[in-house]
Structures are given as C-alpha cells and as structure tokens.
Amino acid sequence: MINFMNMLLAQQQGGGGSSGGDKGGMGNLFSLILPFVILIAVFYFFIILPQSREKKKRQKMLEAMKKGDTVTTSGGVIGVIQRIDDDVVTLKVSEGMNIRVEKWAVSKVHGGQ
C-alpha cells in the first residue's frame, strides 16, 4: 500500500519515469484506477442490484399477504393465514391447531384456498 502511495505521489510530482510530463502521469494514473472502477461496476451489476431487486420483491410479497392465503414458512410448515398482526402471522395448520410465526418466516405465498 505504501509503495502504491509513493508511486502516486511520484506521478503527481512529475518524476514517475514517464518522458511525457503530466500527460504520461495522468495516463498511468487512469490505468491504475480503471480496474477498480470495473470491479466496482461488476459487483454492483452482479451482486448488489439483484439482491436489491429480490429484497423489494420479497417485501412486496409479505405486504400482499392476506387472511385466507396458503403460505409456507421457512421451516416447511404449510398453513392458512387466520390473522395478521404487525409482525406476527397466525396460521391454521390443521383443524383446531393454530400456530403463530414471525412475518419474516413466511417464505412463499401460494394464494387463497
């Protein structure tokens, strides 16, 4: 890291080993920064953007849940929504058996019965 900083400092002072004065220094600086810019763009388009889209899609699914929808939890329990409180969903899993799960635990909404 120190060598990189020394090299940048030498480039700015004009003694970076290039015979073209400032024009060569800027070209070298640009060629050093370009791979980092490309790497950041790749991370954004292949990691950050898809995660952001998936998060928005999941949030939309959780907001659209309503009483009577059949859902699957992250634990694999399938039930019908009986009641939705703020962050808690009450599911009917069989006759006479209701369970309460956190809203984030719902992994899939299958729709109404």
DRENPA-3360 file (N, C-alpha, C; in nm, 2 decimals, always signed):
BEGIN
1 = MINFMNML = +0.08/-0.12/+0.00/+0.00/+0.00/+0.00/+0.09/+0.12/+0.00 ~ +0.20/+0.12/+0.08/+0.29/+0.24/+0.08/+0.35/+0.26/-0.05 ~ +0.39/+0.15/-0.12/+0.46/+0.16/-0.25/+0.36/+0.22/-0.35 ~ +0.23/+0.18/-0.34/+0.13/+0.24/-0.43/+0.12/+0.39/-0.41 ~ +0.11/+0.43/-0.28/+0.10/+0.57/-0.25/+0.22/+0.65/-0.29 ~ +0.35/+0.59/-0.27/+0.47/+0.66/-0.32/+0.47/+0.67/-0.47 ~ +0.42/+0.57/-0.54/+0.41/+0.58/-0.68/+0.32/+0.69/-0.73 ~ +0.20/+0.70/-0.66/+0.11/+0.80/-0.70/+0.16/+0.94/-0.67;
9 = LAQQQGGG = +0.24/+0.96/-0.56/+0.30/+1.08/-0.53/+0.40/+1.12/-0.63 ~ +0.48/+1.02/-0.67/+0.59/+1.05/-0.77/+0.52/+1.09/-0.90 ~ +0.41/+1.02/-0.94/+0.34/+1.06/-1.06/+0.29/+1.20/-1.06 ~ +0.24/+1.25/-0.95/+0.19/+1.38/-0.93/+0.30/+1.49/-0.94 ~ +0.42/+1.45/-0.89/+0.53/+1.54/-0.89/+0.60/+1.55/-1.02 ~ +0.56/+1.46/-1.12/+0.62/+1.46/-1.25/+0.74/+1.37/-1.27 ~ +0.78/+1.30/-1.17/+0.90/+1.22/-1.18/+0.87/+1.07/-1.18 ~ +0.76/+1.03/-1.24/+0.72/+0.90/-1.24/+0.78/+0.81/-1.34;
17 = GSSGGDKG = +0.89/+0.86/-1.41/+0.96/+0.77/-1.50/+0.90/+0.79/-1.64 ~ +0.80/+0.87/-1.66/+0.75/+0.89/-1.80/+0.81/+1.01/-1.86 ~ +0.84/+1.01/-1.99/+0.90/+1.12/-2.05/+0.81/+1.22/-2.11 ~ +0.68/+1.20/-2.09/+0.58/+1.29/-2.15/+0.53/+1.40/-2.05 ~ +0.59/+1.42/-1.94/+0.54/+1.52/-1.84/+0.41/+1.48/-1.78 ~ +0.32/+1.57/-1.76/+0.19/+1.54/-1.70/+0.10/+1.45/-1.78 ~ +0.11/+1.45/-1.91/+0.03/+1.37/-1.99/+0.05/+1.22/-1.97 ~ +0.17/+1.18/-1.95/+0.20/+1.04/-1.92/+0.16/+1.00/-1.78;
25 = GMGNLFSL = +0.17/+1.09/-1.68/+0.13/+1.07/-1.54/-0.02/+1.04/-1.53 ~ -0.10/+1.12/-1.60/-0.24/+1.10/-1.60/-0.29/+0.97/-1.66 ~ -0.22/+0.93/-1.77/-0.25/+0.81/-1.83/-0.22/+0.69/-1.74 ~ -0.11/+0.70/-1.67/-0.07/+0.59/-1.58/-0.17/+0.58/-1.46 ~ -0.20/+0.70/-1.41/-0.30/+0.70/-1.30/-0.43/+0.65/-1.34 ~ -0.48/+0.68/-1.46/-0.60/+0.63/-1.51/-0.60/+0.48/-1.53 ~ -0.48/+0.43/-1.58/-0.47/+0.28/-1.60/-0.47/+0.21/-1.46 ~ -0.43/+0.28/-1.36/-0.43/+0.21/-1.23/-0.57/+0.21/-1.17;
33 = ILPFVILI = -0.65/+0.32/-1.19/-0.78/+0.33/-1.13/-0.88/+0.25/-1.21 ~ -0.87/+0.24/-1.34/-0.97/+0.17/-1.43/-1.00/+0.03/-1.38 ~ -0.91/-0.06/-1.34/-0.95/-0.19/-1.29/-1.04/-0.19/-1.17 ~ -1.02/-0.09/-1.08/-1.10/-0.08/-0.96/-1.24/-0.03/-1.00 ~ -1.25/+0.06/-1.09/-1.38/+0.10/-1.14/-1.46/-0.01/-1.20 ~ -1.39/-0.09/-1.28/-1.46/-0.20/-1.35/-1.50/-0.31/-1.24 ~ -1.42/-0.33/-1.14/-1.45/-0.43/-1.04/-1.57/-0.38/-0.96 ~ -1.58/-0.25/-0.93/-1.70/-0.20/-0.86/-1.82/-0.21/-0.94;
41 = AVFYFFII = -1.81/-0.18/-1.07/-1.93/-0.20/-1.16/-1.98/-0.34/-1.17 ~ -1.88/-0.44/-1.17/-1.92/-0.58/-1.18/-1.99/-0.62/-1.05 ~ -1.94/-0.58/-0.94/-2.00/-0.61/-0.81/-2.14/-0.55/-0.81 ~ -2.16/-0.43/-0.85/-2.29/-0.36/-0.85/-2.39/-0.44/-0.93 ~ -2.35/-0.47/-1.06/-2.45/-0.53/-1.15/-2.47/-0.68/-1.12 ~ -2.38/-0.75/-1.06/-2.40/-0.89/-1.04/-2.43/-0.93/-0.90 ~ -2.41/-0.84/-0.80/-2.44/-0.88/-0.66/-2.54/-0.78/-0.60 ~ -2.51/-0.66/-0.60/-2.59/-0.56/-0.53/-2.73/-0.54/-0.59;
49 = LPQSREKK = -2.73/-0.52/-0.72/-2.86/-0.49/-0.79/-2.95/-0.61/-0.78 ~ -2.91/-0.74/-0.81/-3.00/-0.85/-0.79/-3.05/-0.87/-0.65 ~ -2.97/-0.84/-0.55/-3.01/-0.86/-0.41/-3.12/-0.75/-0.38 ~ -3.10/-0.63/-0.43/-3.19/-0.52/-0.41/-3.33/-0.56/-0.47 ~ -3.32/-0.61/-0.59/-3.45/-0.65/-0.66/-3.52/-0.76/-0.58 ~ -3.44/-0.86/-0.54/-3.50/-0.97/-0.46/-3.56/-0.92/-0.33 ~ -3.50/-0.83/-0.26/-3.54/-0.78/-0.14/-3.68/-0.70/-0.16 ~ -3.69/-0.62/-0.26/-3.81/-0.55/-0.29/-3.92/-0.65/-0.33;
57 = KRQKMLEA = -3.89/-0.75/-0.40/-3.99/-0.85/-0.44/-4.04/-0.92/-0.32 ~ -3.96/-0.96/-0.23/-4.00/-1.03/-0.10/-4.08/-0.94/-0.02 ~ -4.04/-0.81/+0.00/-4.12/-0.71/+0.08/-4.26/-0.70/+0.02 ~ -4.27/-0.69/-0.11/-4.40/-0.68/-0.18/-4.48/-0.80/-0.15 ~ -4.42/-0.92/-0.15/-4.50/-1.04/-0.12/-4.55/-1.04/+0.02 ~ -4.47/-1.00/+0.12/-4.51/-1.00/+0.26/-4.62/-0.90/+0.28 ~ -4.61/-0.79/+0.21/-4.72/-0.68/+0.23/-4.85/-0.73/+0.16 ~ -4.84/-0.81/+0.06/-4.96/-0.85/-0.01/-5.03/-0.97/+0.06;
65 = MKKGDTVT = -4.98/-1.03/+0.16/-5.04/-1.14/+0.23/-5.17/-1.10/+0.29 ~ -5.27/-1.19/+0.28/-5.40/-1.15/+0.35/-5.46/-1.28/+0.41 ~ -5.56/-1.26/+0.49/-5.63/-1.37/+0.55/-5.69/-1.46/+0.44 ~ -5.66/-1.59/+0.47/-5.71/-1.69/+0.37/-5.61/-1.74/+0.28 ~ -5.49/-1.68/+0.27/-5.38/-1.72/+0.18/-5.32/-1.84/+0.24 ~ -5.28/-1.94/+0.16/-5.20/-2.05/+0.20/-5.05/-2.01/+0.18 ~ -4.97/-2.04/+0.29/-4.83/-2.00/+0.29/-4.75/-2.11/+0.34 ~ -4.62/-2.11/+0.30/-4.52/-2.20/+0.35/-4.42/-2.12/+0.43;
73 = TSGGVIGV = -4.38/-2.17/+0.55/-4.28/-2.10/+0.63/-4.14/-2.14/+0.59 ~ -4.04/-2.08/+0.64/-3.90/-2.12/+0.62/-3.87/-2.25/+0.68 ~ -3.95/-2.29/+0.78/-3.93/-2.43/+0.84/-4.01/-2.54/+0.76 ~ -4.08/-2.50/+0.66/-4.15/-2.60/+0.58/-4.30/-2.63/+0.63 ~ -4.35/-2.55/+0.72/-4.48/-2.56/+0.77/-4.58/-2.50/+0.67 ~ -4.68/-2.57/+0.63/-4.78/-2.51/+0.54/-4.91/-2.48/+0.62 ~ -4.96/-2.36/+0.60/-5.08/-2.33/+0.67/-5.16/-2.22/+0.60 ~ -5.28/-2.19/+0.65/-5.37/-2.09/+0.60/-5.37/-1.97/+0.70;
81 = IQRIDDDV = -5.35/-1.85/+0.65/-5.34/-1.74/+0.73/-5.48/-1.71/+0.79 ~ -5.49/-1.70/+0.93/-5.61/-1.67/+1.00/-5.61/-1.53/+1.05 ~ -5.49/-1.48/+1.08/-5.48/-1.34/+1.13/-5.34/-1.29/+1.10 ~ -5.34/-1.16/+1.07/-5.21/-1.09/+1.06/-5.20/-0.97/+1.15 ~ -5.11/-0.98/+1.25/-5.08/-0.86/+1.33/-4.96/-0.80/+1.28 ~ -4.91/-0.70/+1.34/-4.79/-0.62/+1.29/-4.69/-0.71/+1.23 ~ -4.62/-0.79/+1.31/-4.51/-0.87/+1.26/-4.53/-1.02/+1.29 ~ -4.65/-1.06/+1.33/-4.69/-1.19/+1.36/-4.80/-1.24/+1.28;
89 = VTLKVSEG = -4.79/-1.36/+1.22/-4.90/-1.42/+1.14/-4.95/-1.55/+1.21 ~ -5.08/-1.56/+1.23/-5.14/-1.68/+1.29/-5.18/-1.77/+1.17 ~ -5.13/-1.89/+1.17/-5.16/-1.99/+1.07/-5.24/-2.11/+1.12 ~ -5.34/-2.15/+1.05/-5.41/-2.27/+1.08/-5.34/-2.38/+1.00 ~ -5.28/-2.48/+1.08/-5.21/-2.59/+1.02/-5.30/-2.71/+1.01 ~ -5.40/-2.73/+1.10/-5.49/-2.84/+1.09/-5.61/-2.79/+1.17 ~ -5.72/-2.88/+1.17/-5.84/-2.84/+1.25/-5.80/-2.83/+1.40 ~ -5.84/-2.71/+1.45/-5.81/-2.68/+1.59/-5.67/-2.65/+1.63;
97 = MNIRVEKW = -5.58/-2.64/+1.53/-5.44/-2.62/+1.56/-5.39/-2.49/+1.49 ~ -5.37/-2.39/+1.56/-5.31/-2.26/+1.50/-5.17/-2.24/+1.56 ~ -5.09/-2.19/+1.48/-4.95/-2.15/+1.53/-4.93/-2.01/+1.49 ~ -4.84/-1.94/+1.56/-4.80/-1.81/+1.53/-4.66/-1.81/+1.49 ~ -4.63/-1.74/+1.38/-4.49/-1.72/+1.33/-4.47/-1.58/+1.30 ~ -4.34/-1.54/+1.30/-4.30/-1.41/+1.26/-4.33/-1.39/+1.11 ~ -4.36/-1.27/+1.07/-4.39/-1.25/+0.93/-4.27/-1.28/+0.84 ~ -4.15/-1.25/+0.89/-4.03/-1.28/+0.81/-4.01/-1.43/+0.78;
105 = AVSKVHGG = -4.07/-1.51/+0.86/-4.05/-1.66/+0.84/-4.13/-1.71/+0.73 ~ -4.23/-1.64/+0.67/-4.31/-1.68/+0.56/-4.22/-1.67/+0.44 ~ -4.20/-1.79/+0.37/-4.11/-1.79/+0.26/-4.18/-1.79/+0.12 ~ -4.30/-1.84/+0.12/-4.38/-1.85/+0.00/-4.53/-1.83/+0.02 ~ -4.59/-1.75/-0.06/-4.74/-1.74/-0.06/-4.80/-1.81/-0.18 ~ -4.89/-1.91/-0.15/-4.95/-1.99/-0.26/-5.08/-1.93/-0.30 ~ -5.13/-1.83/-0.24/-5.26/-1.77/-0.28/-5.37/-1.82/-0.19 ~ -5.49/-1.79/-0.23/-5.61/-1.83/-0.15/-5.64/-1.98/-0.16;
113 = Q = -5.73/-2.02/-0.07/-5.77/-2.17/-0.07/-5.85/-2.21/-0.19;
% end
